[in-house]
Structures are given as structure tokens and as C-alpha cells.
Amino acid sequence: MELTRITPGAEGLRALSHPVRLRILGLLRAEGPATATSLAVRLGLNSGATSYHLRQLHQHGFVVDDVDRGNGRERWWQAAHQSTTTEPPRNADERSAQDAFLQAIAVVQTELLQRAVEEHELLPDPWREASRFSDWMVRVTPGKAAALVAAMEALVEDVEEDDDETEGVGDFLVVMQAYPRPGTESSPPS
């Protein structure tokens, strides 16, 4: 199955630059269609705030109505794409929007990492053994760094997923964070 993607511009990135919106989009992508009420319960929010965030996501093309569900009283939402990608910013406005988006991603991914560590002791041994909390530091040029990231992305995207009937199948989250070690590369952006 081919991965569907969206590459938003600055306005779309600003719309995603809220941790609640990223959490909502993540839940819809991972678990399928939901109502504002069910998402509010999952996220510990009120349904009014959740509806507001869903409307913002809808306005920018991240979520759409699930026309196969709901009725006049109940609106179901689904993710419009499976993945969000970014392009290198071309100007200060795009750079600012992308930086805000990255800040929101950092918040959400840090929360996921913390939950994964908290739940690690509860995992069956095969999942514990497959999990990693590692980092590596390598000295490379930006070109080699970009090639490394591309190779890692290709490796993950080429994994043949198991179907739901496969014994022991489960969702396995691969999060990649690759960046210059903070405090070592502080030249201003060109």
C-alpha cells in the first residue's frame, strides 16, 4: 500500500503547530475515524475545544468527514493522509512556521517516549527485546548526514507490514530524530 502524504505550506504548518492538533491527527491516523466527543474523552479535553481543533485541521486539509459514518447529529472525522512531510523553507515566514511545527512535534514525541518508557515493564518479552532507546553520535558532513537520514527513511518505508491476522502483530512506532548535537553548530541560517 502506498503511503499518502501531505506537504503543507506555512499556513498549514501553523495550523499543525499545536500539540492538541498533532495528537488528534495522530489518533485519527493510528486508530481510524472518530467523533469529537470520543477524541475529547481520549485526550482529556472538552468536546467544544476538540471540535474547534478538528475544524482547524479540516480547514487546512488534514482531516475530512467520514461520509460512511454518523448521522445528522454526529460528525465523524478521519485523517486525509497517512503522513505529513515538510520541504526546506524558502523564506523567513516558512522558516518560522516550520520551527513552530517542530516545537509542537517535540512536545508530542516527548510525551510518547515518556509513555513508552513507563509502559516498557508491562510489555511481553518479545516486544521488550525489539524495543530500543538508543542514540549514536557520528562525525559527518551535512551531505553524509542527509544521506544517512534518507537511507534510514527508506529502510522503514520499505518494511512489509504484517496483516491483522498475523499472530503477535502490533503497532510498532519508529521515531527518527537526527540533528547536529545541540550547542555545536550555531551558525546563523543563510
N, C-alpha and C positions, 0 to 999 in steps of 0.2 A: 504494500500500500504506500503510495506516495504521500509524503508529509505536506500538508497545506500550510502556507506561511503568509504572514502579513508583514510588510516593511513600512511602518508608519512614518509620516513626516513629523516636523516639530510639534504641530498641534496634537497629533495622535500620541506622541511620546509624552507630552504634558498631561494628556488625559490619563495615561497609564501611570503617571508619577505619583500615585497614591497607593500605599500598601494595601488598603482595603480593596481597591480595584484589582490589583495584582492577585490578591487572594481569591477574589470572586472568579476572575478569569481562570486561574489555576484550578479551582474546584470544578468549573464547568468543563474544562479540558480533560481533567482526570476522571471525573465521575459522571459526566453527561448532563443533560438538561435538568434544570431545577427552577423553582419559583423563587421570588424574592423572599417569601416567608421562610422557605426551607433553608435558603442560604443564610438568612439572618440568624436562624437558630444555630446553624453550624459555626457561624463566625461570632456569635455573642453580640449581635447588633440588633437594633430595632428594624422592622421591615421598611419603614419610611426611608431611613438612611440607605438601606440596601437597595431599595428601588431607585433612589437618586443616583447611586453609583452605577447601577445597571443602565440607566438612561444615558449616562455619560459614556459608558462603554459602547452602547448601541449607536450613539451619535457619531462615534469615530470608527465604526465598523468592526469592533472587536467581538460583539455578541449580536445575535439575531433572535427573532421569535422562533420558537419551535412550533411550527404550524400543525404538527401531528398530535400535540397535547394541549390540554387546557380547554377552557370554555370562556364564556363572556366574563366570568368573574375572576378567572385565574389565568395569569400570563406566565408562560413557561419560556425560559431563555436557554440558549445554547451557544457555545463558542463558535465563532465564524471560521476560525482557523486553529490549527494544532500548534502553531509556533509563531513567535514574534521575533523578527530579526531587525537589526539596525544597519545603517550604512554610515561610513565616515561622515561626520558633519562638514558642511561646506562653508558655514559662516558662524558668527557668534551666537545667533539665535538658535540654530540647530545644535550647537555645542552645549548651550545652556539647557535645552530641552533634554538632550541625551544624558547630561550629567544628573539632572533631576530624576530621570528614569532609572539610572544606575543606582542612585541613592535608595530609591524605593525597592529595587531588586535586592540590594544588600540587606535591607531590613527583613524582607520576606525570607530570603535564603538563610539568614542567620537564625530566624525562628525555626525554620525547618530543620536545620542542623542541630539545634538545641533539642528539639523533639526527638530526632533520630537517636541522639546520644542517650536521652532519658529512656527511650523505649528499647535500646540495644540489649539490655539484660533480659528482656522478655522474649526476644526472638528465638526461634528454633535454631539449633546449631548450624545447619546448612546456610541459613541467611546471615548468621553472625560471622561465619567464616568467609562469606562472599563480600561482606561489607569492609570498607576501608575509610579510615580517617587519616590520610597521609598528605604530606607535601614534599615537594622536591624543589630545590633551587639550582638552576643551571645558568652558567655564564654564556650568553649568546648575543648575537646582534638582533636588532628588530626584525630583520628578514628571516633569520632562523626561528625566532620566536613565533612569527606569523605562520611559518611552515609547520612548526610543531602543533600549534593550535588547529590548523587545517587538518592535519593528519589525525589528531585526536577526535575532531568533529566527524570526520569521515568514518573512523572506526566505529563510533557509536551509531551513526546514521545507517551503517551497513549491517547492523545486528539484525538477524532474522528473529522476529518476535514469535514467541510461543502462543498458541491459541488457548482460549479459556478452558478447554477440555484437558490440557496437558497437566498431569499430576504435579503438584507443587508450584504451579505457575503463580507469580505475583508481580506487582508493580515494583520495579527497581529504579530508583531515582539516581541519575548520574548528573552531577552538577560540576561544571568546569569553571574554575576561576583561574585565570592566567594573567599576570600583571607584573610590571617591574616591582622589585621589593620596595615598599614604601620608604621614602627618605633617601633613596639613592639616585633617582632620575628626576630632578626637579627643574629641568629646562622648561621655559615657558612655551606654550603651544604656538606654532607658527601660523 
